[in-house]
Amino acid sequence: MAKKQEYGNESIKSLKGADRVRKRPAVIFGSDGVEGCAHSIFEIVSNSIDEARDGYGNKINVTLFADHSVEVEDFGRGIPVDYNKAEQRWNWDLVFCELYAGGKYGEGSGTYDFSLGLNGLGLCATQYASEWMTADIYRDGCHYHLDFKQGENVGGLKKEPYSGRRTGSVIRWKPDTQVFTDIAVAPETFRDMLKRQAVVNAGITLVFDDRSSGKSEKSEYYYENGIVDYTNELAGENSLTPVHFCQGSAAGRDRADQPEYEVQMNVAFCFSNTVQTLEYYHNSSWLEHGGSPDRAVRLAFVNQINAWLKNKGLYKKSESAITFADVQDCLVLVSSSFSTRTSYENQTKKAITNKFVAQAMTDFLKHQLEVYFIEHPDEAEKACKQVLINKQSREHAEKARISIKKNITAQMDLANRVQKFVDCRTKDVTRRELYIVEGDSAMGAVKTSRDSEFQAIMPVRGKILNCLKADYSRIFKSDIITDLIRVMGCGVELGGSHNKDLAAFRLENLRFNKIVICTDADVDGYQIRTLILTMLYRLTPTLINEGYVYIAESPLYEINTKTKTYFAYTEPEKANILKRIGDAKYTIQRSKGLGENDPEMMWLTTMNPESRRLIKVMPTDAEKTAQVFDLLLGDNLQGRKEHIAEHGAEYLDDLDLS
């Protein structure tokens, strides 16, 4: 084993240049997988969107190529890339090769006041994480070109005169597989991203050209009225109320010692009893986890709808108030807010934490809802009454859930109180097994040999009722049968009307993964086995049809030699074992009843999942057994006589005539 390096002063190192992103991409992009790769693409798209929202260009083209490279083209002012006297560096070097550098730090300058990107990380970080990147920039009457390879510039800045009228930037790059574990960002991810940006940037056209399959497939996204059009699209034609739009602004601080900043708020919402959607955006970024706007919506809507219901006297005496879950169940809302200072949870921008944004939006929405309810009383009544219906439905569902839980618990408690039933420890139904054994002596042997972690035991005393001949009133007077049904927990398939103590059949309430019939290998044991099987066939046939019922085979003979013990389950098996033993001395003993077997033998032959023999009872087996049983013990006397006359001679050797 290699000697561990000593942890000393020389152990502390810092990442420099491109390695700050290439070796730790998840810090910037949220992950080093395909999601992080998708976010790196969004960083470039967001820069173009900031330009368009500031009034420079109204169209952005995004192209995905077959080699997973991406191109983003905008028609803004073009990235400044010439020499920067103030910084004494080339702007292209700052923008493409310096983290925390960009044009979004000058507060109050009017440039990117409400910007999606604020940290100066996106373009540089994406360049660092690319296998290669090219940039073509048109501004100031010039065409600028840059090339990068794995985070390093190649060839410097190339500049030539340009006589065309267009301005803007064209960035193309290929995410590096040495940085991301997966760069195959799905076309659907692009479509979702661009559609969301079209929603919150009214009047801007975003075009996606999917060339990943080798041919061009274009999708275009445009919402003239932004979130209003989108909310109408989400709600469809059958909403309870029309879409209502409200907007406002506020200025404030997150903390007294911090600078004041501005917030702009835009909210479109309606109520529906078929659709429910909440989407939050801030500075154009979709807030997948919400944060401040989500807290504002929850507080404002619950407060105002609760006040309306109280004012109209629609709460019953001592009735609890609504919750946001009741509101959300019928609310379609899209919020798009902007602020000059934004506190994101992290660089992936999936939630914001600004205290003032939450406060400002809460006050704004409370006021807007109050006015809306006054000015649109019919819509207010429809919306608030639907919320009340949602509340009552939720409470009824909760009561039903609690009732079902109590019933199941009661069934389990009842099973635990069934006389002589021995449960197992695990609650994992996929592992639990129920052994149905005959009599107390067999139960004692099984109990001492079982694995108490997952094997439960239910003894049946004597021969149970013939369920094919008996009517239901007699069947459910049998303690053996009703106790066994209670222990299994799944009820009976009779609609529950024949016995009020036994529930209607529900397979999901079955407490075991295997029901194992375990009886002696003799005539009485076979008869008891058949009676149990017949009971299951009549009262819970689904257990057989779905493969939950098994028969445990017990050995007929125990054959001992000086070095080994053999178990024979049939006469042919006994003959084969004796043939293999040959001239070796052996003793042979007819297997005793289950109750007389020692624990080691029981575990080995009957209980151990690795060595036992279980026969799964198939639906055809059960049906045939029931028919034969009905013939032999049913009411068909003439059929039984004919069967004995035809087949009786086959069983003369088994008769005990002593």
C-alpha positions as CSV (number, residue, x, y, z in Angstrom):
1,M,0.0,0.0,0.0
2,A,1.3,3.4,-1.0
3,K,2.4,5.7,1.9
4,K,-0.1,8.5,2.5
5,Q,1.1,11.9,1.8
6,E,1.8,14.1,4.8
7,Y,-0.7,16.9,5.4
8,G,1.4,20.0,5.8
9,N,1.9,23.5,4.6
10,E,2.7,22.3,1.1
11,S,-0.6,20.4,0.9
12,I,-2.6,23.6,0.4
13,K,-3.1,24.3,-3.3
14,S,-5.3,26.6,-5.4
15,L,-6.9,25.9,-8.7
16,K,-6.0,28.5,-11.4
17,G,-7.4,29.6,-14.7
18,A,-9.6,27.1,-16.5
19,D,-9.0,24.4,-13.8
20,R,-11.3,26.3,-11.5
21,V,-14.2,25.2,-13.7
22,R,-12.8,22.1,-15.5
23,K,-12.0,20.3,-12.3
24,R,-15.0,21.4,-10.3
25,P,-17.8,22.0,-12.8
26,A,-20.6,21.2,-10.3
27,V,-19.7,24.3,-8.2
28,I,-20.7,26.5,-11.1
29,F,-23.3,24.5,-13.0
30,G,-24.9,22.4,-10.3
31,S,-23.6,19.0,-11.5
32,D,-21.0,17.5,-13.8
33,G,-23.7,15.5,-15.6
34,V,-26.1,16.3,-18.4
35,E,-28.0,18.7,-16.2
36,G,-24.9,20.8,-15.5
37,C,-24.1,20.7,-19.2
38,A,-27.6,22.0,-20.0
39,H,-27.1,24.8,-17.5
40,S,-23.8,25.9,-19.1
41,I,-25.8,26.3,-22.4
42,F,-28.4,28.4,-20.6
43,E,-25.7,30.7,-19.4
44,I,-24.9,31.7,-23.0
45,V,-28.6,31.9,-24.0
46,S,-29.3,34.1,-20.9
47,N,-26.7,36.7,-22.0
48,S,-28.5,37.1,-25.4
49,I,-31.8,37.4,-23.6
50,D,-30.5,40.2,-21.4
51,E,-29.5,42.1,-24.6
52,A,-32.9,41.6,-26.2
53,R,-34.8,42.6,-23.1
54,D,-32.9,45.8,-22.9
55,G,-34.1,46.6,-26.3
56,Y,-31.3,45.4,-28.5
57,G,-32.6,42.8,-30.9
58,N,-35.8,40.9,-30.8
59,K,-34.7,37.5,-32.1
60,I,-32.4,34.8,-30.8
61,N,-31.4,31.6,-32.8
62,V,-30.2,28.5,-30.9
63,T,-28.9,25.5,-32.9
64,L,-28.0,22.0,-31.7
65,F,-25.7,20.1,-34.0
66,A,-25.1,16.3,-34.4
67,D,-21.8,16.4,-32.6
68,H,-23.5,18.0,-29.5
69,S,-22.0,21.4,-30.3
70,V,-24.3,24.4,-29.8
71,E,-24.6,27.8,-31.4
72,V,-26.3,30.9,-30.0
73,E,-26.8,33.9,-32.2
74,D,-28.3,37.2,-31.2
75,F,-28.7,40.6,-32.8
76,G,-27.8,42.8,-29.9
77,R,-25.0,45.3,-29.6
78,G,-22.2,42.7,-29.7
79,I,-19.9,41.9,-26.9
80,P,-17.2,44.6,-26.3
81,V,-13.9,42.9,-27.0
82,D,-11.4,45.7,-27.7
83,Y,-8.8,47.1,-25.3
84,N,-10.1,48.3,-21.9
85,K,-8.0,51.2,-20.6
86,A,-9.6,51.2,-17.2
87,E,-8.8,47.5,-16.6
88,Q,-5.6,47.7,-18.7
89,R,-6.6,44.4,-20.3
90,W,-8.4,43.3,-23.5
91,N,-12.1,43.0,-22.9
92,W,-12.2,39.6,-24.7
93,D,-9.7,38.3,-22.1
94,L,-11.9,39.6,-19.3
95,V,-15.2,38.3,-20.6
96,F,-14.1,34.9,-21.9
97,C,-11.2,34.1,-19.5
98,E,-11.9,35.9,-16.2
99,L,-14.5,34.7,-13.7
100,Y,-16.5,37.5,-12.1
101,A,-15.9,39.9,-14.9
102,G,-18.6,41.4,-17.1
103,G,-20.8,44.4,-17.8
104,K,-23.3,43.7,-15.0
105,Y,-21.6,45.2,-11.9
106,G,-22.3,48.9,-12.6
107,E,-25.4,49.5,-10.4
108,G,-27.5,52.5,-11.4
109,S,-25.8,52.8,-14.8
110,G,-29.0,51.7,-16.6
111,T,-27.1,48.8,-18.2
112,Y,-28.6,45.4,-17.4
113,D,-30.6,46.8,-14.4
114,F,-32.8,43.7,-14.5
115,S,-30.4,41.0,-15.7
116,L,-30.7,37.3,-15.7
117,G,-27.0,37.0,-15.2
118,L,-25.4,39.1,-12.5
119,N,-22.2,37.3,-11.4
120,G,-20.0,37.5,-14.5
121,L,-19.5,33.8,-14.5
122,G,-21.6,32.3,-17.3
123,L,-19.7,33.0,-20.5
124,C,-16.2,32.4,-19.0
125,A,-17.3,29.3,-17.1
126,T,-18.9,27.8,-20.3
127,Q,-15.8,28.6,-22.3
128,Y,-13.6,27.0,-19.7
129,A,-15.8,23.9,-19.8
130,S,-15.8,23.5,-23.6
131,E,-13.7,21.3,-25.8
132,W,-13.6,24.3,-28.2
133,M,-15.4,27.6,-28.6
134,T,-15.5,30.2,-31.4
135,A,-16.9,33.7,-31.2
136,D,-17.9,36.0,-34.0
137,I,-18.9,39.5,-32.9
138,Y,-20.3,42.3,-35.0
139,R,-20.1,45.9,-33.6
140,D,-18.5,49.3,-34.2
141,G,-18.3,48.5,-38.0
142,C,-16.0,45.5,-37.3
143,H,-16.1,41.7,-37.3
144,Y,-14.2,40.2,-34.5
145,H,-13.2,36.5,-34.3
146,L,-11.9,34.4,-31.3
147,D,-10.9,30.8,-31.0
148,F,-10.5,28.8,-27.7
149,K,-9.4,25.2,-27.0
150,Q,-10.1,23.6,-23.6
151,G,-10.2,27.0,-21.8
152,E,-7.2,28.6,-23.6
153,N,-7.2,31.2,-26.3
154,V,-5.7,30.3,-29.7
155,G,-4.5,33.0,-32.0
156,G,-5.6,36.1,-30.1
157,L,-8.2,38.5,-31.4
158,K,-8.8,38.7,-35.1
159,K,-10.4,42.0,-36.3
160,E,-11.6,43.1,-39.8
161,P,-13.8,45.8,-41.2
162,Y,-17.5,44.9,-41.6
163,S,-19.7,46.9,-43.9
164,G,-23.0,45.1,-43.1
165,R,-25.7,46.7,-40.9
166,R,-26.1,43.8,-38.4
167,T,-24.7,43.8,-34.9
168,G,-24.7,41.0,-32.4
169,S,-22.8,37.9,-31.3
170,V,-22.5,34.4,-32.6
171,I,-21.1,31.9,-30.0
172,R,-20.5,28.2,-31.0
173,W,-18.9,25.6,-28.8
174,K,-18.8,22.0,-27.9
175,P,-19.1,21.0,-24.2
176,D,-16.1,18.9,-23.1
177,T,-16.5,15.3,-22.2
178,Q,-13.5,15.7,-19.9
179,V,-15.5,18.1,-17.9
180,F,-19.1,16.7,-18.1
181,T,-19.8,13.0,-17.8
182,D,-22.6,13.4,-20.3
183,I,-23.0,16.2,-23.0
184,A,-26.0,14.7,-24.9
185,V,-28.5,17.4,-23.9
186,A,-31.9,16.3,-25.3
187,P,-33.6,18.6,-27.9
188,E,-36.6,18.6,-25.6
189,T,-34.5,20.4,-22.9
190,F,-33.7,23.1,-25.4
191,R,-37.4,23.5,-26.4
192,D,-38.5,23.7,-22.8
193,M,-35.8,26.3,-22.0
194,L,-36.6,28.5,-24.9
195,K,-40.3,28.3,-24.5
196,R,-40.0,29.4,-20.9
197,Q,-37.8,32.4,-21.9
198,A,-40.3,33.4,-24.6
199,V,-43.1,33.3,-21.9
200,V,-41.3,35.9,-19.7
201,N,-39.9,38.0,-22.4
202,A,-42.9,39.3,-24.3
203,G,-42.3,40.1,-27.9
204,I,-38.9,38.3,-28.2
205,T,-38.8,35.4,-30.8
206,L,-36.6,32.4,-29.8
207,V,-35.9,29.9,-32.6
208,F,-34.6,26.4,-32.0
209,D,-33.0,24.6,-34.9
210,D,-32.5,20.9,-34.0
211,R,-29.9,19.4,-36.3
212,S,-28.9,16.6,-34.0
213,S,-30.3,14.0,-36.3
214,G,-28.5,15.5,-39.4
215,K,-31.5,17.4,-40.7
216,S,-32.9,20.8,-39.7
217,E,-36.1,20.8,-37.5
218,K,-37.1,24.3,-36.4
219,S,-39.3,25.3,-33.5
220,E,-40.3,29.0,-32.8
221,Y,-41.5,30.4,-29.6
222,Y,-43.2,33.8,-29.3
223,Y,-45.7,35.3,-26.8
224,E,-46.9,38.7,-27.7
225,N,-48.4,39.3,-24.3
226,G,-46.0,37.2,-22.3
227,I,-47.3,35.5,-19.2
228,V,-50.9,36.5,-19.9
229,D,-50.9,34.5,-23.2
230,Y,-49.1,31.6,-21.5
231,T,-51.5,31.5,-18.5
232,N,-54.4,31.4,-21.0
233,E,-52.7,28.5,-22.8
234,L,-52.2,26.6,-19.5
235,A,-55.8,27.1,-18.3
236,G,-57.5,26.2,-21.5
237,E,-61.0,27.1,-22.4
238,N,-62.9,25.8,-19.4
239,S,-61.4,27.8,-16.5
240,L,-63.7,29.1,-13.7
241,T,-62.5,32.6,-14.1
242,P,-60.7,34.6,-16.9
243,V,-57.0,35.3,-16.6
244,H,-56.3,38.4,-14.4
245,F,-53.1,40.3,-14.8
246,C,-51.5,42.7,-12.3
247,Q,-48.2,44.5,-12.2
248,G,-46.4,46.8,-9.8
249,S,-43.1,47.9,-8.4
250,A,-41.5,48.6,-5.1
251,A,-38.2,49.7,-3.6
252,G,-36.6,48.5,-0.4
253,R,-33.8,46.6,1.4
254,D,-33.2,43.1,2.6
255,R,-31.5,44.5,5.7
256,A,-31.3,48.0,7.1
257,D,-27.5,48.3,6.4
258,Q,-27.8,47.1,2.8
259,P,-28.5,49.3,-0.2
260,E,-32.0,49.9,-1.5
261,Y,-33.0,48.1,-4.7
262,E,-36.0,48.0,-7.0
263,V,-38.4,45.2,-7.6
264,Q,-40.8,44.8,-10.5
265,M,-43.7,42.3,-10.2
266,N,-45.9,40.8,-12.9
267,V,-48.5,38.1,-12.0
268,A,-51.1,36.5,-14.2
269,F,-53.6,34.0,-12.6
270,C,-57.0,32.4,-12.9
271,F,-58.9,29.7,-11.1
272,S,-59.8,26.3,-12.6
273,N,-61.3,23.0,-11.4
274,T,-59.5,21.0,-14.0
275,V,-55.9,22.5,-14.1
276,Q,-53.5,23.6,-11.4
277,T,-50.1,25.2,-12.2
278,L,-47.7,27.4,-10.4
279,E,-44.6,28.8,-12.2
280,Y,-42.2,31.4,-10.9
281,Y,-39.6,33.4,-12.8
282,H,-37.2,36.0,-11.6
283,N,-35.1,38.1,-14.0
284,S,-36.3,35.6,-16.7
285,S,-34.8,32.6,-14.8
286,W,-37.3,29.8,-14.1
287,L,-37.4,29.3,-10.3
288,E,-37.9,25.6,-10.2
289,H,-37.9,25.6,-6.4
290,G,-39.6,29.0,-6.0
291,G,-38.2,30.7,-2.9
292,S,-39.4,34.3,-2.2
293,P,-42.2,34.6,-4.8
294,D,-43.6,31.2,-3.7
295,R,-43.8,32.3,-0.1
296,A,-45.5,35.5,-1.1
297,V,-48.2,33.7,-3.2
298,R,-48.9,31.2,-0.4
299,L,-49.3,34.0,2.2
300,A,-51.4,36.4,0.1
301,F,-53.8,34.0,-1.5
302,V,-54.6,32.1,1.8
303,N,-55.0,35.4,3.6
304,Q,-57.4,37.0,1.2
305,I,-59.5,33.9,0.3
306,N,-59.8,33.1,4.0
307,A,-60.9,36.6,4.7
308,W,-63.5,36.5,1.9
309,L,-65.0,33.2,3.2
310,K,-65.2,34.5,6.7
311,N,-66.8,37.7,5.6
312,K,-69.5,35.8,3.7
313,G,-70.1,33.4,6.6
314,L,-69.3,30.3,4.6
315,Y,-67.3,28.5,7.3
316,K,-69.4,26.2,9.5
317,K,-69.2,26.6,13.2
318,S,-65.7,25.5,14.5
319,E,-64.7,24.6,11.0
320,S,-60.9,24.9,10.3
321,A,-59.6,27.4,7.8
322,I,-58.3,26.7,4.3
323,T,-54.7,25.8,3.6
324,F,-52.7,26.7,0.5
325,A,-53.1,23.1,-0.7
326,D,-56.8,23.9,-1.1
327,V,-56.0,27.1,-3.1
328,Q,-53.2,25.4,-5.2
329,D,-55.6,22.7,-6.3
330,C,-57.5,25.2,-8.4
331,L,-55.0,27.9,-9.1
332,V,-53.2,28.6,-12.4
333,L,-50.6,31.3,-11.7
334,V,-47.4,32.5,-13.5
335,S,-45.3,35.1,-11.8
336,S,-42.5,37.0,-13.5
337,S,-40.5,39.4,-11.2
338,F,-37.3,41.4,-11.6
339,S,-34.9,43.1,-9.2
340,T,-31.7,45.1,-9.4
341,R,-30.3,43.0,-6.6
342,T,-30.9,39.3,-6.5
343,S,-29.9,36.6,-4.0
344,Y,-30.0,33.2,-5.7
345,E,-29.6,30.0,-3.7
346,N,-26.7,29.2,-6.0
347,Q,-25.4,29.7,-9.6
348,T,-28.1,27.4,-11.0
349,K,-30.7,30.1,-10.1
350,K,-33.5,27.7,-9.1
351,A,-34.7,29.7,-6.1
352,I,-34.2,33.2,-4.8
353,T,-34.0,34.2,-1.1
354,N,-34.4,38.0,-1.1
355,K,-36.4,39.0,2.0
356,F,-37.6,42.2,0.5
357,V,-38.9,40.5,-2.7
358,A,-41.0,38.2,-0.5
359,Q,-42.3,41.1,1.5
360,A,-43.0,43.4,-1.5
361,M,-44.8,40.6,-3.4
362,T,-46.9,39.6,-0.4
363,D,-48.1,43.2,0.1
364,F,-48.6,43.7,-3.6
365,L,-50.7,40.4,-4.0
366,K,-52.8,41.0,-1.0
367,H,-53.8,44.5,-2.3
368,Q,-54.4,43.2,-5.8
369,L,-56.6,40.3,-4.6
370,E,-58.6,42.6,-2.3
371,V,-59.3,45.0,-5.2
372,Y,-60.0,42.0,-7.6
373,F,-62.5,40.5,-5.3
374,I,-64.4,43.8,-4.9
375,E,-64.4,44.6,-8.7
376,H,-65.2,41.1,-9.8
377,P,-67.6,39.7,-7.2
378,D,-68.9,36.8,-9.5
379,E,-65.4,35.6,-10.2
380,A,-64.5,35.9,-6.5
381,E,-67.4,33.8,-5.5
382,K,-66.6,31.1,-8.0
383,A,-62.9,31.0,-7.0
384,C,-63.4,31.1,-3.2
385,K,-66.2,28.5,-3.2
386,Q,-64.1,26.2,-5.3
387,V,-61.3,26.6,-2.7
388,L,-63.8,25.7,0.0
389,I,-64.9,22.6,-2.0
390,N,-61.3,21.6,-2.3
391,K,-60.9,22.0,1.5
392,Q,-63.9,19.8,2.2
393,S,-62.7,17.1,-0.3
394,R,-59.3,17.1,1.3
395,E,-60.7,16.7,4.7
396,H,-63.0,13.9,3.6
397,A,-60.1,12.1,1.9
398,E,-58.0,12.5,5.0
399,K,-60.8,11.0,7.2
400,A,-61.1,8.1,4.8
401,R,-57.4,7.5,4.8
402,I,-57.3,7.5,8.6
403,S,-60.3,5.2,8.7
404,I,-58.6,2.7,6.3
405,K,-55.5,2.9,8.4
406,K,-57.4,2.2,11.5
407,N,-59.2,-0.7,9.9
408,I,-56.0,-2.3,8.7
409,T,-54.4,-1.7,12.1
410,A,-57.4,-3.2,13.8
411,Q,-57.2,-6.3,11.5
412,M,-53.5,-6.7,12.4
413,D,-54.3,-6.3,16.1
414,L,-57.1,-8.8,15.7
415,A,-54.7,-11.2,14.0
416,N,-52.3,-10.8,16.8
417,R,-55.1,-11.7,19.3
418,V,-56.1,-14.9,17.4
419,Q,-55.5,-17.8,19.7
420,K,-52.2,-19.7,19.1
421,F,-51.3,-17.6,16.0
422,V,-47.5,-16.9,16.1
423,D,-46.4,-13.9,14.1
424,C,-43.0,-13.1,12.7
425,R,-41.0,-10.0,13.4
426,T,-40.6,-8.3,10.0
427,K,-43.2,-5.9,8.7
428,D,-41.9,-6.2,5.1
429,V,-44.9,-8.0,3.4
430,T,-42.7,-9.1,0.5
431,R,-40.7,-11.4,2.9
432,R,-43.5,-12.6,5.3
433,E,-44.6,-16.2,5.1
434,L,-47.6,-17.9,6.8
435,Y,-47.3,-21.6,7.5
436,I,-50.7,-23.3,8.1
437,V,-50.0,-26.5,10.1
438,E,-52.2,-29.2,11.5
439,G,-52.5,-29.4,15.2
440,D,-50.6,-28.2,18.3
441,S,-47.8,-30.8,18.0
442,A,-46.9,-29.9,14.5
443,M,-47.0,-26.2,15.5
444,G,-44.5,-26.9,18.2
445,A,-42.0,-28.6,15.8
446,V,-42.5,-25.8,13.2
447,K,-42.1,-23.1,15.8
448,T,-38.8,-24.4,17.1
449,S,-37.4,-24.9,13.6
450,R,-38.7,-21.7,11.8
451,D,-36.9,-18.4,11.1
452,S,-38.9,-16.2,13.4
453,E,-37.8,-13.1,11.4
454,F,-40.1,-13.9,8.4
455,Q,-42.1,-17.1,9.1
456,A,-45.4,-17.0,11.0
457,I,-47.5,-20.0,12.1
458,M,-51.2,-20.7,12.2
459,P,-52.3,-24.1,13.5
460,V,-55.6,-25.6,12.5
461,R,-57.2,-28.1,14.9
462,G,-58.5,-31.2,13.3
463,K,-60.4,-31.4,10.0
464,I,-61.9,-28.1,9.0
465,L,-65.3,-27.6,7.5
466,N,-65.9,-28.8,3.9
467,C,-66.4,-25.3,2.3
468,L,-67.8,-26.7,-0.9
469,K,-70.7,-28.4,0.8
470,A,-71.4,-25.9,3.6
471,D,-73.4,-22.6,3.1
472,Y,-71.8,-19.3,4.2
473,S,-73.7,-19.1,7.5
474,R,-72.1,-22.4,8.6
475,I,-68.7,-21.5,7.2
476,F,-68.5,-18.2,9.1
477,K,-69.5,-19.9,12.4
478,S,-66.3,-21.9,12.2
479,D,-63.6,-20.3,14.4
480,I,-60.8,-22.1,12.5
481,I,-61.9,-20.5,9.2
482,T,-62.6,-17.0,10.5
483,D,-59.4,-17.0,12.5
484,L,-57.4,-17.9,9.5
485,I,-59.1,-15.3,7.3
486,R,-58.4,-12.6,10.0
487,V,-54.7,-13.7,10.2
488,M,-54.3,-13.4,6.4
489,G,-55.8,-9.9,6.6
490,C,-57.2,-9.8,3.0
491,G,-60.9,-10.4,3.7
492,V,-63.2,-12.7,1.7
493,E,-64.5,-12.4,-1.9
494,L,-68.1,-12.2,-1.0
495,G,-68.8,-8.5,-1.0
496,G,-68.4,-8.5,2.8
497,S,-72.2,-9.0,3.4
498,H,-72.1,-12.5,4.8
499,N,-70.1,-11.7,7.9
500,K,-69.7,-8.3,9.4
501,D,-66.5,-9.2,11.1
502,L,-64.7,-10.1,7.9
503,A,-63.9,-7.3,5.4
504,A,-64.5,-7.4,1.7
505,F,-61.5,-8.8,-0.2
506,R,-58.6,-6.5,-0.9
507,L,-55.4,-8.1,-2.1
508,E,-53.3,-5.1,-1.0
509,N,-54.3,-5.9,2.7
510,L,-52.8,-9.5,2.5
511,R,-50.1,-9.6,5.2
512,F,-48.0,-12.3,3.7
513,N,-46.2,-13.0,0.4
514,K,-46.6,-16.8,0.7
515,I,-49.4,-18.9,2.3
516,V,-47.8,-22.3,2.9
517,I,-50.0,-25.4,3.7
518,C,-47.9,-27.7,5.7
519,T,-49.4,-31.1,6.8
520,D,-48.3,-34.6,7.5
521,A,-47.4,-36.9,4.6
522,D,-50.2,-39.4,5.3
523,V,-53.9,-39.8,4.4
524,D,-55.1,-37.5,7.2
525,G,-52.6,-34.9,6.3
526,Y,-53.6,-35.0,2.6
527,Q,-57.3,-34.7,3.6
528,I,-56.6,-31.6,5.8
529,R,-54.5,-30.1,3.1
530,T,-57.3,-30.6,0.6
531,L,-59.9,-29.0,3.0
532,I,-57.6,-25.9,3.5
533,L,-57.0,-25.7,-0.2
534,T,-60.8,-26.0,-0.8
535,M,-61.5,-23.2,1.7
536,L,-59.0,-20.9,0.0
537,Y,-60.5,-21.8,-3.4
538,R,-64.0,-20.8,-2.3
539,L,-63.3,-17.8,-0.1
540,T,-60.1,-16.2,-1.5
541,P,-59.6,-17.6,-5.1
542,T,-57.5,-14.6,-6.1
543,L,-54.8,-15.8,-3.7
544,I,-54.5,-18.9,-5.8
545,N,-54.9,-17.1,-9.2
546,E,-52.1,-14.7,-8.3
547,G,-49.7,-17.4,-7.0
548,Y,-49.7,-16.7,-3.3
549,V,-50.6,-20.3,-2.2
550,Y,-48.0,-23.1,-1.8
551,I,-47.9,-26.7,-0.4
552,A,-44.8,-27.7,1.6
553,E,-43.7,-31.2,0.7
554,S,-42.8,-33.4,3.7
555,P,-40.5,-36.4,3.2
556,L,-41.9,-39.9,3.3
557,Y,-38.7,-41.6,4.3
558,E,-35.5,-40.8,6.2
559,I,-32.6,-43.0,5.1
560,N,-29.4,-42.9,7.2
561,T,-26.0,-44.2,6.3
562,K,-22.8,-44.0,8.4
563,T,-21.9,-40.6,6.8
564,K,-25.1,-39.1,5.4
565,T,-28.8,-38.7,5.8
566,Y,-31.1,-38.8,2.8
567,F,-34.8,-37.7,2.6
568,A,-37.1,-39.3,0.0
569,Y,-40.4,-37.5,-0.8
570,T,-41.7,-40.3,-3.1
571,E,-41.4,-44.1,-3.6
572,P,-39.3,-43.6,-6.8
573,E,-37.0,-41.2,-4.9
574,K,-36.5,-43.8,-2.2
575,A,-35.6,-46.4,-4.9
576,N,-33.1,-44.0,-6.5
577,I,-31.4,-43.2,-3.2
578,L,-31.1,-46.9,-2.3
579,K,-29.6,-47.6,-5.7
580,R,-27.0,-44.8,-5.2
581,I,-26.1,-46.1,-1.7
582,G,-25.4,-49.6,-3.2
583,D,-23.9,-52.1,-0.7
584,A,-23.4,-49.5,2.1
585,K,-25.2,-50.2,5.4
586,Y,-28.2,-48.0,6.0
587,T,-31.3,-47.7,8.1
588,I,-34.7,-46.6,6.6
589,Q,-37.5,-45.2,8.6
590,R,-40.9,-44.1,7.5
591,S,-41.1,-40.4,8.2
592,K,-43.0,-39.5,11.4
593,G,-45.6,-36.9,11.7
594,L,-44.5,-33.2,11.7
595,G,-44.9,-33.1,15.5
596,E,-42.3,-35.8,16.0
597,N,-39.6,-34.4,13.8
598,D,-36.5,-32.7,15.4
599,P,-36.0,-29.0,14.6
600,E,-32.9,-29.5,12.5
601,M,-34.7,-31.9,10.2
602,M,-37.8,-29.6,10.0
603,W,-35.7,-26.7,9.1
604,L,-33.8,-28.6,6.4
605,T,-36.7,-30.3,4.8
606,T,-39.7,-28.0,5.3
607,M,-38.7,-24.4,6.3
608,N,-35.3,-23.5,4.8
609,P,-35.9,-21.5,1.6
610,E,-32.6,-22.9,0.2
611,S,-33.5,-26.6,0.7
612,R,-37.3,-27.0,1.2
613,R,-39.7,-28.1,-1.5
614,L,-42.6,-25.8,-2.1
615,I,-45.3,-26.5,-4.8
616,K,-47.0,-23.4,-6.1
617,V,-50.8,-24.1,-6.3
618,M,-52.0,-23.2,-9.8
619,P,-55.6,-22.2,-10.5
620,T,-56.1,-25.5,-12.5
621,D,-54.8,-27.5,-9.6
622,A,-57.2,-25.9,-7.2
623,E,-60.2,-26.3,-9.5
624,K,-59.4,-29.9,-10.2
625,T,-58.9,-30.6,-6.5
626,A,-62.2,-29.0,-5.7
627,Q,-63.9,-31.2,-8.3
628,V,-62.4,-34.4,-7.0
629,F,-63.1,-33.4,-3.4
630,D,-66.7,-32.6,-4.3
631,L,-67.0,-36.0,-5.9
632,L,-65.6,-37.9,-3.0
633,L,-67.1,-36.0,-0.1
634,G,-70.0,-34.0,-1.7
635,D,-73.6,-34.8,-2.3
636,N,-73.1,-36.8,-5.6
637,L,-73.6,-40.3,-4.1
638,Q,-74.1,-42.1,-7.4
639,G,-70.9,-40.4,-8.9
640,R,-68.9,-41.5,-5.8
641,K,-70.1,-45.1,-6.1
642,E,-69.1,-45.2,-9.8
643,H,-65.7,-43.6,-9.0
644,I,-64.9,-46.2,-6.3
645,A,-66.1,-49.1,-8.5
646,E,-63.8,-47.9,-11.3
647,H,-60.7,-46.8,-9.3
648,G,-61.0,-48.5,-5.9
649,A,-58.7,-51.4,-6.8
650,E,-55.8,-49.0,-7.4
651,Y,-55.7,-48.2,-3.7
652,L,-56.0,-51.7,-2.1
653,D,-52.3,-51.7,-1.1
654,D,-52.8,-48.5,0.9
655,L,-55.7,-49.9,3.0
656,D,-55.1,-50.5,6.7
657,L,-57.0,-53.8,7.3
658,S,-55.3,-54.9,10.5
